[in-house]
């Protein structure tokens, strides 16, 4: 079987799987009428529109989250190669962590971590 036939058969299997899932959902549904809109998060009525703007402090929290997220993205591969790289890898990682720590200290000093 050549590559084109294999890709075409895989596409057919995926289409059958999607059709099967939709068919099972249609067969197992409780009612054919759509549900009325209701709050789903905590059961309370929303106080703002769904596309309303966020307060500017959430962007600062988002940037801090991304900084720590990127820290973990870089630290995992670093743990795998640290033994092969030697002391230079340890020094580079501590410099990277120091830069992130400087950002956190700056955000703390500016009040980005204060919730009131």
Secondary structure by P-SEA (a helix, b strand, c coil): ccaaaaaaaaaaaaaaaaaaaaaaaaaacccccccccccccccccccccccccccaaaaaaaaaaaaaaaaaaaaaaaaaccccccaaaaaaaaaaaaaaaaaaaaaaaacccccc
